[in-house]
Amino acid sequence: MKLLNWLALLLAWALGTAAAHAAPQFEDSMAQRTLACTGCHGKEGRAGPDGYYPRIAGKPAGYLYNQLLNFRDGRRHYGLMARLLDPLSDTYLLEIAQHFASLDLPYPTPSSPAAAASLLKRGESLARQGDAAREIPACVQCHGDALTGVAPNTPGLLGLSRDYLNSQLGAWRTGQRRAHAPDCMARIARQLSPEDLAAVGAWLSAQPLPRDTRAVASLPRPPAISCGSAMLPAGRQQP
């Protein structure tokens, strides 16, 4: 009897161990299918811990769709993204973009700026007023007064790390990052000096998030500059 009890306990332990190590249940949901994205971009797309994998949760669907196309088609250069997206259709990329755009998740508190007051003041001036003498529009003229973006194609600029902002502005300035014509950000970045880029990145990365972090539906005034975007797959509505 003791032997039978021992064997029963051993069998129960073995079954429990096997269940604990079983593969996760297949849900066939977009959240599960995009785990390859969140492995770098953080849980639910909240941003990677190193600052170079930006937040994608809650960004406008049109913007995310354009960036997925840009990585797949060579306008943006990152080998891991290109290999991941290369076999995917335009329609499926749009579905991925719409999934992450639908997530309304809290942002972390931005870190205190480790920058001189004069640099932050220059960054704020460029972001809010631009520089008319050099034909540089203010960030708020296209990204919204609260800098949370404009649906469907213009992203928010808050909640991004200083390193990420600097790297992307630099990539546009040198042609390492491109977009559909007219490539408005490339034109603006080339008008900015390296000091200007550092100033804008420092100021934006230090700004607190407003209560409502969602992109606004429209701008109160026409955009300061025309920007290109990709055509949607046939038969699909504007995200």
N, C-alpha and C positions, 0 to 999 in steps of 0.2 A: 504494500500500500504506500509506504514511504517513497519507494522508487517511482510509482505511478504519479504521486503528487509532485515529485521533483521533475519528472519528465513534462508534466503539464505546465509547471512554472517555466521550464526552459522553453517550451513551445510558445507560451504567451509572450515571453521576453523576445524571442526571435521574430514573432509576428509584429510586435510593437516596434522593434528596431527597423524592420523592413518598411513598415508604414511611414516611419519618421523620415526615412531616406528615399521615399518614393518620389518620382518626378511630380512637379506641381501640376495641378489639374489644368487641362487645356480649356481655355475659355472662348477662344476664337473672337476675342475683342480687340479693338484697336489699341487699348492700353497694353495688352499683352504683346501684340505684334510690334509695338514701338519700344519694347524693352532695349533693343539695340541702340535706340536714341538716348534713352535715359541712363544707360550705362556711362555715358560721357557727360550729358547735359544735366545730370542730377535727377533725383527722384521726381517723377512727374514733369520733368523739364524745368526744374526750378533754378538751374545753373550748376555747373561743376565746381568743385571746391577750389580749383586752382585759378579761377578767374578768366581763363581763356576759352572755356566752353560756356557760352552765354545762356542766359535764361531764354527759353522758347515758349514756356507756358504763358498763355494770354496774349501773345503777340498777334497782330492782325493776320488773318488767314492769307490774304493776298500777299503780304510781305513774306511770310514763311514759304508760301508756294514759290514765289520768285527766287528765294534763296536756295531752295532745294533744286530748282532747275539750274540755277547758276553753278552750283557745285557739280551737278551731273554733267552739264554741258561745257564746263571748262572756263566759265567767266570768273569763278572763284576757285582757288587752288588749295585743296587739302586732300591728300591721297585717300585717307580712310573714308571720308565722306563720299568721294567720287566712286570708290569701289562699292560702297554700300548702296548707293543710289543708282548706279549704272543700269541694272536690269529692271528698274521700276518705271512704269508708265506715267505719263502726265496725270492721268486720272487718279492713280493711286497716290502720287505725290500730293495732289490736292486733298485727298482724304486724310493723309497724315497731317497736312497743314491745318485743316479744319479741326482735327482732333485736339491738337495742342492749343489752337486759338480758343477753343471752348473752355479751357481750364482757367478758373478764377481762383488763384492761390495767393496767399500773403507773400509780400516781399520781406527780406531781411532788412534790418536797420543798416544804412550805409556807414562805412568806416569814416572816422574823422580825417580830413584832408591833411596830408603831410606835404604841404606846399606853401610857398610864401604868399602873403596877403596880396601882393601886387599881381602875382600870377593868377590867383583866383579872381581878382577883380577884372583882369583882362579876359579871362574865360567867360565870366558872366556877361561882360559887355558884348562879346561876340555872339553868345547864345541868345541874348535878349534884344540887342540892337543891330548886330552885324557890323559891317564896315562898308558904308556906301561908297567911299572913295576908291575902294578896291573891288567893288561890285560883289561883295560877299553878303548874302542874305543872312538874317538872323535864323538860328535854329528853330525858334518858335514860329517863324513864318510858314514852315512846312510841317513841323512835328507837333504843332499845337501849343497854345499858351502854357499849358501845364506840362508840356514835353512828354506826354503819355502816348503820343502817336495819333494817327488819323486813319480810320477804316476806309478802304480795305487794305491799302498798300504801304502806309507809312508807319514805321515802328516807333515805339517810345524810346527815349534816350536815357531814362532813369533806371536805376537798379542794375547797371552794368559796371564792371570794374574799370578802374583807370587804365590798367594794362590792356584790357580788351579794346577800349575806346581808342587808345593811342595806336594800337596795332592795326585796327581797321581803317582809321583815318590815314595812317601811313601807307597802307596797302592801296587805298584809292589814289593817293597822291603819286605813287610810283607805278600804277597800272597793274599791280598784282591782284587787285579786286576790281571787277567790272560789272556792269549791269546792262540791261537792254537800253538801246539808244532812245532818247537822249539821256546819257549817263550823267545825271545832275550832280551826284555826290563826287564823282571824279573831277568834274569841273570846279566845284567848290573847294575840294581838298587841295587842288593844285594852286588855288589862289591864296591858301593859308601858308604861312611860314612854319617851320618846325616849332618855333616858340608858340605860335598860335595854336597848333595842334596840341601841344602839351598843356596849354592853358585851358582849352575847352575840355579836354579829357579830365583834367584835375577837378574843374568846377562841376561838371556833370556828374562825375562819380561820387561826389560828396553831397549831392542834394537829397533831402528827405523825400519820401514818396507821399503824394497827396492821398487823401482818403479814398478817392476813386481812381484806381490805377488803369482803368480800361481806356482804350483808344476812343477818341471822340468820333462822332458820326461825320462831322464836316468841319471845315475851317470857317471862321467868321468872315474871312477875306480870301480872295483867290490865292492859290499858292504863289510864292515868289518866283518859282522857276519850274519849268516843265520837266517831268521825269518819266522815263520809259518803264514799261512793265510787260510781262508776258501775256499772250493770249490764253484764255481758259480753254480746257478741252471742249470739244464740240458737245453741245447739249447741256453744259453745266452752267449753273447760275454763278454770278459774281459772289465770292465768299464774303 
